[in-house]
Amino acid sequence: MGLLYEAKRNAGNILIPVILLAMVGYFTYHLLNGERGLISLVQLNQQVGAAQITAQRLGTERKAFEAQVALLRPEHINPDMLDERARFTLNVGRIDEVVILDRP
């Protein structure tokens, strides 16, 4: 009987720290692995970095395309560029020309 009484009396002293320890463990787990945890933050920063690199690459390509389009504008058309685009679109060439195909 004395052993059972001691266990009941000490249960109150042990129960609160166990509950608090479980709560700390729960919040620590979600701090690291949760949807908005630290690991997710690192992964999101990596995705942002990759997206910025892609955006810079696409911006460079866009500027190159804009430069080519500017050469075809009616205000200042480049005859060489017009001739190149017409031959490419119509798939024609002269007999004395040598065509070298470069795969992109």
C-alpha positions, 0 to 999 in steps of 0.5 A: 500500500505504501508503494502505491501511495508513493507512486500516486504522489510522485506522479504529479511531480513527474507528469508536468515535466513529461508534458512540457518535454513532449510539448518542447519536442513537438514544437522543435520538430515542427520548427525544423521539419514543418511546412514553414520550418527551417529545412523548408526555408533552405529549400525555398532559398535554393529554388529562388536562387535557381529561378533568379539564374533562369531569369537572368539567362532568359533576360539575356536571350530576350535582349538578343531576340529584341536586337534581331527584331529591331533590325527588321523594323520598317523604320531601319530595316537591315537588308542582310537580315531581311534577306536571311529571314526570307531565305530561311522562311521560304527555304530557298537559296541560289545555285552558287551558294554553299549552305552550312547547317548549324544545329542549335 
